[in-house]
Amino acid sequence: MIETGLKDKVVIVTGAAAGIGRATAQRFAGEGALVAAWDVAEGEAELVLRELEAAGGRALFHKVDVAKVDEVEAATAEVVSRWGRVDVLVNNAGIVRDGQLVKWKDGEVVSRMSDEAWEAVMGVNLRGVFTCTRAVVPHIIAAGGGAILNASSVACLNGNFGQTNYVATKSGVIGMTKTWARELGRYKIRVNAVAPGFVATEILAAMPQKVLDGMVAHTPMGRIGDVRDIANAYLWLASDAASWVTGTVLSVDGGLVIGT
C-alpha cells in the first residue's frame, strides 16, 4: 500500500458537492485529511459533511462561487483560521454552456454562442482557477509547500464540437499549470493538471444512450470513466508518491482515441 502522506493535511476541493469533486473530497477524507469542501450548492452541505466525516476525515463546507474574489478570499481566510494552514488545492469546479460558435442554416445565421455563455464558462473554469490559486498559494508557501491540482479536459487536446468556451478554458488551465509549476517550484509547491475523458457525471447522465454508446466505442478500455478514477488521479498527484511530478497534464481517459 502506498503511503500518501496526506493524513492531517489541509485540502481544499472546489466543486465538491457533486460528481468528480465530491468523489475527490471523499477520497482525501479517506486518507485522514482535513477537507474544506467549496461549492455553490449550499443545499448539499450537510450531506457532504456527513460523508466526509464518515470516510475518516474532518470537514468544512463553504458556499463559494469561485468566480467571485470576495467569496474565495473569505473562505480561504476561514480555512486558515480553523486549521492554520493549507497544503493542497484541487481546482475542480467547472461548468458547461455549450453551443456552436455560429450555426448556419439555409443561407443564414440561425444562432451564435452568446456572450453570456462565453463569460459564464470563463468565469468559473478559468478565472475561478486563477482566483482560488492566487488566494491560497501564500498559505501553501507558509506551510512549507504542497500541491495545486487543476481540472483540464481531453477536449482541449482534440477540440470538441459546440464547446468553444469550454475548450478555451481547459486549454488555458494547462498554460497556467505549466507557468505556476515554474514559478512555485522554488517554494516546494507542485502544480499539475488532470485531463479526464468521458466520465459518468450528471452531465453524461442526461445524454441519450446512443451518444453514450458512441463514447464507449471511442474508448479502448471499453467503458465510461467513474468519478473515482479521477479522484484517484488527484490523490496520487497530491501524495508523497508523486513528489517529483510537476508541470504535467495527466490524461485519465481510458485511452480515448478520437475518430476510431
C-alpha positions as CSV (number, residue, x, y, z in Angstrom):
1,M,0.0,0.0,0.0
2,I,1.3,3.4,-1.0
3,E,1.8,5.9,1.9
4,T,0.2,9.1,0.7
5,G,1.4,11.3,3.4
6,L,-1.9,13.1,3.4
7,K,-3.1,12.4,6.9
8,D,-3.9,15.7,8.8
9,K,-3.1,17.7,5.6
10,V,-5.5,20.5,4.8
11,V,-7.1,20.1,1.4
12,I,-9.5,22.5,-0.4
13,V,-11.7,20.9,-3.1
14,T,-13.8,23.2,-5.3
15,G,-17.0,22.0,-6.9
16,A,-17.1,19.4,-4.0
17,A,-20.9,18.9,-3.8
18,A,-21.2,16.6,-6.8
19,G,-19.5,14.4,-9.3
20,I,-15.8,14.3,-9.5
21,G,-15.4,17.0,-6.8
22,R,-17.5,15.0,-4.3
23,A,-15.6,11.8,-5.0
24,T,-12.3,13.6,-4.7
25,A,-13.2,15.2,-1.4
26,Q,-14.2,11.7,-0.1
27,R,-11.0,10.2,-1.3
28,F,-8.9,12.7,0.5
29,A,-11.0,12.3,3.6
30,G,-10.4,8.6,3.5
31,E,-6.7,9.3,3.9
32,G,-7.4,11.3,7.1
33,A,-7.1,14.7,5.5
34,L,-8.9,17.8,6.7
35,V,-11.1,18.7,3.8
36,A,-12.6,22.1,3.0
37,A,-15.4,21.5,0.5
38,W,-16.3,24.5,-1.6
39,D,-19.4,24.7,-3.8
40,V,-22.3,27.0,-4.8
41,A,-24.7,24.2,-3.9
42,E,-25.2,25.0,-0.3
43,G,-28.2,22.7,0.0
44,E,-25.8,19.7,-0.2
45,A,-23.6,20.9,2.7
46,E,-25.0,18.7,5.5
47,L,-24.8,15.5,3.4
48,V,-21.4,16.3,2.1
49,L,-20.1,16.9,5.6
50,R,-21.5,13.6,6.9
51,E,-20.0,11.7,4.0
52,L,-16.5,13.2,4.6
53,E,-16.6,12.6,8.3
54,A,-17.8,9.0,7.7
55,A,-14.9,8.5,5.3
56,G,-12.5,9.3,8.1
57,G,-11.6,13.0,7.7
58,R,-12.6,16.2,9.3
59,A,-14.5,18.7,7.1
60,L,-15.8,22.2,6.5
61,F,-18.3,23.3,3.8
62,H,-18.3,26.8,2.4
63,K,-20.7,28.2,-0.1
64,V,-18.3,29.7,-2.7
65,D,-18.6,31.0,-6.2
66,V,-15.1,30.6,-7.4
67,A,-15.5,33.4,-9.9
68,K,-16.1,35.9,-7.1
69,V,-12.9,37.2,-5.4
70,D,-14.5,38.2,-2.2
71,E,-16.1,34.8,-1.6
72,V,-12.9,33.0,-2.4
73,E,-10.8,35.2,-0.1
74,A,-13.3,34.9,2.8
75,A,-13.5,31.1,2.5
76,T,-9.7,30.9,2.4
77,A,-9.4,33.0,5.5
78,E,-11.9,30.8,7.3
79,V,-10.0,27.6,6.4
80,V,-6.7,29.1,7.7
81,S,-8.4,30.4,10.8
82,R,-9.8,27.0,11.6
83,W,-6.9,24.7,10.6
84,G,-3.9,27.1,10.5
85,R,-2.7,26.1,7.0
86,V,-3.4,24.9,3.5
87,D,-1.5,22.0,1.9
88,V,-3.4,21.1,-1.2
89,L,-5.8,22.9,-3.5
90,V,-7.9,21.0,-6.0
91,N,-9.4,23.4,-8.6
92,N,-12.1,21.1,-9.7
93,A,-15.2,23.4,-10.1
94,G,-16.4,23.7,-13.7
95,I,-19.5,24.3,-15.8
96,V,-20.5,23.9,-19.4
97,R,-22.7,26.2,-21.6
98,D,-22.5,24.5,-25.0
99,G,-23.3,26.0,-28.4
100,Q,-21.9,26.3,-31.8
101,L,-19.7,29.4,-32.5
102,V,-22.0,30.1,-35.5
103,K,-24.9,27.9,-36.6
104,W,-25.7,28.4,-40.3
105,K,-28.8,27.0,-42.0
106,D,-30.5,27.8,-45.3
107,G,-28.0,30.5,-46.1
108,E,-28.2,32.5,-42.9
109,V,-27.0,32.5,-39.3
110,V,-29.7,31.0,-37.0
111,S,-27.7,31.1,-33.7
112,R,-24.4,32.1,-32.2
113,M,-22.6,31.3,-29.0
114,S,-23.8,34.1,-26.7
115,D,-21.6,36.5,-24.7
116,E,-23.3,35.2,-21.6
117,A,-22.4,31.6,-22.3
118,W,-18.8,32.7,-23.0
119,E,-18.4,34.8,-19.9
120,A,-20.1,32.3,-17.6
121,V,-17.7,29.5,-18.5
122,M,-14.7,31.8,-18.5
123,G,-15.7,33.0,-15.0
124,V,-15.8,29.6,-13.4
125,N,-13.5,27.4,-15.4
126,L,-10.6,29.9,-15.9
127,R,-10.9,32.9,-13.7
128,G,-12.1,30.7,-10.9
129,V,-8.9,28.6,-11.1
130,F,-6.8,31.8,-11.1
131,T,-8.7,33.4,-8.2
132,C,-8.6,30.4,-6.0
133,T,-4.9,29.7,-6.6
134,R,-3.9,33.3,-6.1
135,A,-5.7,33.3,-2.7
136,V,-4.4,30.0,-1.5
137,V,-0.8,30.0,-2.7
138,P,0.6,32.3,0.1
139,H,-0.8,29.8,2.7
140,I,0.8,26.8,1.0
141,I,4.1,28.6,0.9
142,A,3.8,29.4,4.6
143,A,3.0,25.7,5.2
144,G,6.3,24.7,3.6
145,G,5.0,23.5,0.3
146,G,2.3,21.3,-1.1
147,A,0.3,20.7,-4.3
148,I,-2.1,22.5,-6.6
149,L,-4.2,20.3,-8.9
150,N,-6.2,21.8,-11.8
151,A,-9.1,20.3,-13.8
152,S,-8.4,20.3,-17.6
153,S,-10.0,18.0,-20.1
154,V,-9.1,15.8,-23.1
155,A,-11.4,18.0,-25.0
156,C,-8.7,20.7,-25.2
157,L,-6.3,18.3,-26.7
158,N,-8.6,17.5,-29.7
159,G,-11.3,20.1,-29.7
160,N,-15.0,19.3,-29.1
161,F,-18.0,20.3,-31.2
162,G,-20.1,23.0,-29.6
163,Q,-17.6,23.8,-26.8
164,T,-15.5,26.8,-27.9
165,N,-15.8,28.3,-24.5
166,Y,-15.2,25.1,-22.5
167,V,-12.2,24.1,-24.6
168,A,-10.7,27.6,-24.4
169,T,-10.8,27.5,-20.6
170,K,-9.4,24.0,-20.3
171,S,-6.6,24.9,-22.6
172,G,-5.9,28.0,-20.5
173,V,-5.8,25.8,-17.4
174,I,-2.9,23.8,-18.9
175,G,-1.0,27.0,-19.6
176,M,-1.5,28.3,-16.1
177,T,-0.5,24.9,-14.7
178,K,2.9,24.9,-16.5
179,T,3.5,28.6,-15.7
180,W,2.8,28.1,-12.0
181,A,4.9,24.9,-11.9
182,R,7.9,27.1,-13.0
183,E,7.1,30.0,-10.6
184,L,6.2,28.0,-7.5
185,G,8.6,25.1,-7.6
186,R,11.1,27.1,-5.5
187,Y,8.6,27.0,-2.7
188,K,8.2,23.2,-2.9
189,I,4.8,23.6,-4.5
190,R,4.0,21.1,-7.2
191,V,1.4,22.1,-9.8
192,N,-0.3,19.5,-12.1
193,A,-3.4,19.1,-14.2
194,V,-5.7,16.2,-14.8
195,A,-7.4,15.8,-18.1
196,P,-10.4,13.5,-17.8
197,G,-12.1,11.7,-20.7
198,F,-15.7,10.7,-20.7
199,V,-16.8,10.3,-17.0
200,A,-20.1,9.3,-15.6
201,T,-21.3,12.6,-14.1
202,E,-24.7,14.3,-14.0
203,I,-23.9,15.8,-17.4
204,L,-23.5,12.5,-19.1
205,A,-26.5,11.0,-17.3
206,A,-28.7,13.4,-19.3
207,M,-27.3,12.2,-22.7
208,P,-29.1,9.7,-25.0
209,Q,-27.9,6.1,-24.8
210,K,-26.8,6.3,-28.4
211,V,-24.4,9.1,-27.6
212,L,-23.0,7.2,-24.6
213,D,-22.5,4.1,-26.7
214,G,-20.5,6.2,-29.1
215,M,-18.3,7.4,-26.3
216,V,-17.6,3.9,-25.2
217,A,-16.8,2.9,-28.8
218,H,-14.1,5.6,-28.9
219,T,-12.6,4.5,-25.6
220,P,-10.2,1.5,-25.9
221,M,-10.8,0.4,-22.3
222,G,-14.4,-0.1,-23.3
223,R,-16.2,1.9,-20.6
224,I,-17.2,5.3,-19.4
225,G,-15.0,6.5,-16.6
226,D,-16.1,6.5,-13.0
227,V,-15.7,9.7,-10.8
228,R,-13.4,7.6,-8.6
229,D,-11.0,7.2,-11.4
230,I,-10.4,10.9,-11.5
231,A,-10.4,11.2,-7.7
232,N,-7.6,8.6,-7.5
233,A,-5.5,10.6,-10.0
234,Y,-5.9,13.7,-7.9
235,L,-5.0,11.8,-4.8
236,W,-1.8,10.3,-6.3
237,L,-0.7,13.7,-7.7
238,A,-1.1,15.2,-4.2
239,S,0.6,12.4,-2.5
240,D,4.3,11.8,-1.5
241,A,4.4,9.1,-4.2
242,A,4.4,11.9,-6.8
243,S,6.9,14.1,-5.0
244,W,8.9,14.7,-8.2
245,V,6.0,15.3,-10.6
246,T,5.1,18.9,-11.5
247,G,4.0,20.8,-14.6
248,T,2.4,17.8,-16.1
249,V,-1.0,17.0,-17.6
250,L,-2.2,13.6,-16.7
251,S,-4.8,12.2,-19.1
252,V,-7.3,9.9,-17.3
253,D,-9.4,8.8,-20.2
254,G,-9.3,5.0,-20.8
255,G,-7.0,5.5,-23.7
256,L,-9.5,7.7,-25.6
257,V,-8.8,7.9,-29.3
258,I,-10.9,10.3,-31.4
259,G,-12.1,9.1,-34.7
260,T,-11.6,5.4,-34.2
